[in-house]
């Protein structure tokens, strides 16, 4: 899997994931940082990373750019 984008919120990451999956691109989301352990406001500092397969990375990047989610 290759990192394709980072997002400040989980909601934005899931929107991008859903869009890519609608084009047949398999995705995985990973949360980094303290938010998954300590979800208190202000505790979040890690970011949300979206991963796709190496073979679909270029197509995914183009779609994200086209849809303004880069």
Secondary structure as UniProt FT lines:
FT   STRAND          2..7
FT   HELIX           10..22
FT   TURN            23..24
FT   STRAND          27..31
FT   HELIX           34..36
FT   TURN            41..42
FT   STRAND          48..52
FT   HELIX           54..56
FT   HELIX           57..66
FT   TURN            67..68
//
